[in-house]
Amino acid sequence: MNRHIDQDNTVNASRRSLMKGTGLAVVAMSMIPVATATEALAQTAAWDKVFPKSDNVDHQKVSFKNRYGIALSGDLYLPKNRGSQPLPALAIGGPFGAVKEQSSGLYAQTMAERGFAALAFDPSFTGESGGEPRNVASPDINTEDFSAAVDYLGLQPFIDRERIGVIGICGWGGMALNAVAVDKRVKAVVATTMYDMARVMSKGYNDSVTLEQRTQALEQMSRQRWADAEKKTPAYQPAYIVLKGGEAQFLVDYHDYYMTPRGYHPRAVNSGNAWTQTTPLSFMNMPILTYIAEISPRPLLLVHGENAHSRYFSETAFAAAAEPKELMIIPNASHTDLYDRMDKVPFDRIAEFFGQHLA
């Protein structure tokens, strides 16, 4: 059934003015320590999340490898009163440039409170996961990371491998949709406050980048490869979330999450670290949502804020997807409100969605 829900039946016709730019304008800062190509970084034993620990959930650190041999680090959340029957499970990733101690962990813990086994993981090359150089993204490898999480969940005796779903947040929302289109083991998918990273990196916000600007960006990144090869280490982008006044509201919102006690985490790319300068290269000609219609006949739920600068990503994805699909618009919500605002993220609806489709 095609359901396009606007909770207060209003549409904000005027979107805020957005900054033009390519993937060079991805949220970024300076470099973090390097891990080996396959081994995960040492996992932190202490509770170091940006959200409080639930008394109703058991938590454990886990690790697993993706198809490329990169060790991924995850936090597995299980309901304390889970009984003896195998549980439905969720693999959760995002936002782009975040770590599992932030939004994905909050989502995982909250869904575990609602009866699901939930795995929040760090994507390859970031957080406590392995891979080098550090802080680089890949449309292929990071799509694979979701399937690797499904691999892990399906091998656990307390999980029903025929009842696995996926949640992707922000830029990992697009990765989640790409992964589910190809990975037929996943029975249902939710993408919240979704970014299509290939689209924004190659075309800029609102597809505003001209061919000339795209060519110039590719020329710059292509030549940067020689500089990186010569130095045998990649160059990193400069500080991004540094407010000097006059920035677009969505940048202020990012700063309010990543650079304040609300969401700051030292391992997050967006909290004082940086993507490599050439990170956008692999996204520039590899659109990740080409096959979104092939998620069908498995159900898709897209959730976005009414006032989010990124809302058009979900609207376009919804139009391209096949049935069954649903687009849920959260009134008066911004992009980052759906990272952690418990009164904004529709956890009850998400739990209902997976409860129905992972039955």
C-alpha positions in Angstrom: 0.0 0.0 0.0 1.3 3.4 -0.9 1.2 5.5 2.2 2.6 9.1 2.2 2.0 10.4 5.7 2.4 14.0 6.7 1.5 14.0 10.4 0.0 17.4 10.5 -1.2 17.4 6.9 0.9 20.4 6.1 3.8 20.8 3.7 6.5 23.3 4.2 6.7 24.7 0.7 9.7 26.9 1.3 13.0 25.0 2.0 15.8 26.9 3.5 18.5 28.1 1.2 21.2 25.5 0.8 24.9 25.8 0.2 26.2 24.8 -3.2 29.0 22.3 -3.3 30.2 18.9 -4.1 31.4 16.1 -1.8 34.2 18.4 -0.8 31.6 20.0 1.5 31.1 16.7 3.4 31.1 17.1 7.2 34.8 16.8 8.2 37.8 17.8 10.3 41.3 16.5 11.2 42.8 13.0 11.3 42.5 10.2 13.9 45.0 7.3 14.6 45.6 4.6 12.0 44.6 1.0 12.3 45.9 -1.9 10.3 44.1 -2.9 7.1 42.1 -5.7 8.7 42.2 -5.5 12.4 39.7 -3.4 14.4 41.0 -0.9 16.9 40.9 -1.9 20.6 37.3 -1.8 21.8 36.5 0.4 24.7 35.1 -1.7 27.6 33.6 1.2 29.5 30.2 2.7 28.6 31.2 5.6 26.4 28.0 6.4 24.5 26.4 9.8 24.2 23.1 8.4 25.6 22.4 6.8 29.0 22.4 3.0 29.4 19.0 1.3 29.6 18.3 -0.9 32.6 16.1 -3.0 30.3 18.8 -4.0 27.8 21.9 -6.2 27.9 24.8 -4.8 25.9 28.0 -6.4 24.6 30.9 -5.5 22.3 31.2 -7.7 19.2 33.4 -7.9 16.1 33.1 -9.5 12.7 34.7 -9.3 9.3 33.1 -8.1 6.0 33.7 -9.7 2.7 36.9 -7.7 2.2 38.4 -9.0 5.4 38.0 -5.7 7.3 37.2 -6.2 11.0 34.1 -4.3 12.0 33.3 -3.4 15.6 29.8 -3.4 16.9 27.6 -3.0 20.0 24.9 -5.7 20.3 21.9 -4.8 22.3 19.5 -7.5 23.6 16.3 -7.2 25.6 16.9 -8.4 29.2 13.6 -10.3 29.3 14.0 -12.1 26.0 12.9 -15.6 26.8 14.2 -18.6 25.0 12.8 -18.1 21.5 15.1 -16.7 18.7 14.7 -13.0 18.3 14.1 -10.8 15.3 17.2 -8.7 14.6 18.2 -5.3 13.2 21.5 -4.1 11.7 21.8 -0.4 12.3 24.3 2.1 10.8 24.7 5.9 10.5 24.8 8.8 10.3 27.6 9.5 7.8 30.7 10.4 9.8 29.2 9.2 13.1 30.1 6.2 15.3 28.1 3.5 17.0 28.2 5.4 20.3 26.0 8.1 18.8 22.7 7.8 16.9 22.9 4.2 15.7 23.6 3.0 19.2 20.6 5.0 20.6 18.4 3.5 17.9 19.8 0.0 18.7 19.2 0.3 22.4 15.7 1.7 21.9 14.7 -1.1 19.5 16.1 -3.7 22.0 13.8 -2.2 24.6 11.0 -3.1 22.2 12.0 -6.7 21.8 14.6 -6.8 19.0 18.2 -7.9 18.9 19.9 -4.8 17.5 23.5 -4.4 16.2 25.0 -0.9 15.8 28.3 -1.0 14.0 31.1 1.3 13.0 31.6 1.3 9.2 34.9 0.3 7.7 37.8 2.8 8.2 36.0 4.6 11.0 35.4 4.4 14.8 36.7 1.2 16.3 36.5 -0.8 13.0 39.5 -1.7 11.0 40.8 -0.5 7.6 43.3 2.0 6.5 43.7 4.8 5.7 41.5 6.1 8.4 38.3 8.1 7.7 37.6 7.2 4.1 34.2 6.1 2.8 33.3 3.8 -0.1 29.9 3.3 -1.7 30.8 -0.4 -2.3 32.6 -1.3 1.0 30.2 0.6 3.2 27.2 -1.1 1.5 29.0 -4.4 2.1 29.3 -3.5 5.8 25.5 -3.8 6.2 25.5 -7.3 4.7 28.4 -8.3 6.9 26.3 -7.2 9.9 23.5 -9.4 8.5 26.1 -12.3 8.2 27.0 -11.8 11.9 23.4 -11.7 13.1 22.3 -14.7 11.1 25.0 -16.9 12.8 23.9 -16.2 16.4 21.8 -19.0 17.9 19.5 -16.6 19.7 18.6 -14.8 16.5 16.1 -15.9 13.9 18.0 -15.4 10.6 14.8 -15.3 8.7 13.6 -12.2 10.6 16.4 -9.7 10.0 15.8 -6.0 9.1 18.0 -3.0 8.5 17.9 0.7 9.7 20.1 3.3 8.1 20.4 6.8 9.4 21.4 9.9 7.4 24.1 9.0 4.8 24.0 5.4 5.9 20.3 5.5 5.1 21.2 5.5 1.4 23.8 2.8 2.0 21.1 0.7 3.7 18.8 1.0 0.8 21.5 0.0 -1.6 22.4 -3.0 0.6 18.9 -4.2 0.9 18.3 -3.9 -2.8 21.0 -6.5 -3.4 20.9 -8.6 -0.2 17.7 -10.6 -0.3 18.1 -12.0 3.2 16.9 -8.7 4.6 13.1 -8.7 5.1 12.4 -5.0 5.7 14.3 -1.7 5.8 13.9 1.7 7.4 15.8 4.8 6.4 15.6 7.9 8.6 16.6 11.4 7.7 18.2 9.8 4.7 21.0 11.2 2.5 21.9 9.9 -0.9 25.7 10.4 -0.5 26.5 9.7 -4.1 23.9 12.3 -5.3 25.1 15.0 -3.0 28.8 14.4 -3.6 28.4 14.3 -7.4 25.7 16.9 -7.8 25.7 19.1 -4.7 22.7 20.1 -2.6 19.5 20.3 -4.7 21.6 19.0 -7.7 23.0 22.5 -8.1 26.5 21.7 -9.2 27.3 22.5 -12.9 29.3 20.3 -15.2 32.1 22.8 -15.0 32.1 22.7 -11.2 32.0 18.9 -11.2 34.9 18.7 -13.6 36.9 21.2 -11.5 36.3 19.1 -8.4 37.4 15.9 -10.2 40.5 17.6 -11.5 41.4 18.7 -8.0 40.9 15.3 -6.5 42.6 13.5 -9.3 45.8 15.6 -8.8 45.5 15.1 -5.1 46.1 11.4 -5.6 49.6 12.2 -6.9 50.3 14.3 -3.8 49.0 11.5 -1.6 51.0 8.8 -3.4 54.1 10.9 -3.2 53.7 11.4 0.6 52.5 7.8 1.1 49.6 9.2 3.2 46.3 10.8 2.4 45.6 14.5 2.9 42.6 15.3 5.1 39.9 17.9 4.7 40.1 21.0 6.9 37.8 21.7 9.8 34.2 21.8 8.6 31.8 22.4 11.5 33.4 25.7 12.6 30.8 28.4 13.0 31.8 31.9 12.1 28.3 33.4 11.7 26.0 33.4 8.8 26.0 29.7 8.1 23.0 27.8 6.8 20.8 26.5 9.6 21.6 22.9 8.8 25.3 23.5 9.5 24.3 25.1 12.9 22.2 22.0 13.6 25.2 19.7 12.8 27.4 21.7 15.1 24.7 21.5 17.8 24.8 17.7 17.7 28.4 16.8 16.8 30.3 19.5 18.6 28.4 19.8 21.9 27.9 17.4 24.8 24.6 16.4 23.1 26.4 14.2 20.6 30.2 14.8 20.7 32.3 11.7 20.5 36.1 11.8 20.0 36.1 8.9 17.5 33.4 10.4 15.2 34.7 11.8 11.9 32.3 14.7 12.5 33.4 15.5 16.1 36.8 17.0 15.5 38.2 14.6 12.8 38.1 14.5 9.0 37.5 12.6 5.8 40.3 12.2 3.4 40.3 14.8 0.6 39.7 12.2 -2.0 36.8 10.4 -0.3 34.2 11.8 -2.7 36.0 10.3 -5.8 34.3 6.8 -5.6 30.9 8.4 -5.1 31.1 10.7 -8.1 30.0 8.2 -10.8 28.5 5.4 -8.7 24.9 6.2 -7.9 23.8 4.0 -5.1 20.0 4.1 -5.4 19.8 3.0 -9.1 18.2 -0.3 -8.1 16.0 0.9 -5.2 12.9 -0.6 -6.9 14.4 -4.0 -6.3 13.8 -3.8 -2.6 10.3 -4.7 -3.5 8.3 -6.9 -2.6 10.0 -6.3 0.8 8.6 -3.3 2.6 10.4 0.1 2.9 9.7 2.9 5.4 11.3 6.3 4.9 11.2 8.8 7.8 12.1 12.4 7.4 11.7 15.8 9.1 9.3 18.3 7.7 11.9 21.1 8.0 15.0 19.0 7.1 17.2 20.5 4.4 17.7 16.9 3.2 14.0 16.0 2.9 14.1 15.9 -0.9 16.4 12.8 -0.8 13.6 10.7 0.8 11.0 12.2 -1.4 13.0 11.2 -4.5 13.8 7.8 -3.2 10.1 7.2 -2.3 9.1 8.1 -5.8 11.6 5.7 -7.3 10.9 2.8 -5.0 8.3 0.1 -5.7 5.5 -1.0 -3.4 5.1 -1.7 -0.6 6.5 1.7 0.6 5.8 4.4 3.1 7.1 8.0 3.6 6.5 9.4 7.0 7.0 13.1 7.5 7.6 14.3 11.1 6.1 17.7 11.7 8.5 20.6 12.8 11.5 18.3 12.7 14.9 19.1 11.3 17.5 16.7 9.9 19.4 16.2 13.1 16.2 16.0 15.3 15.9 12.4 14.0 19.4 11.6 15.3 18.4 11.6 18.9 15.2 13.6 19.8 13.1 11.0 21.6 10.0 13.1 21.0 10.7 13.3 17.3 12.0 9.8 16.2 8.9 7.7 15.7 10.3 4.6 17.5 6.8 3.2 18.1 6.0 3.3 14.4 9.4 1.8 13.5 8.8 -1.0 16.0 5.3 -1.6 14.7 6.7 -1.7 11.1 9.3 -4.3 12.0 7.0 -6.2 14.3 4.6 -6.6 11.3 7.2 -7.5 8.7 9.6 -9.6 10.7 6.8 -11.6 12.2 
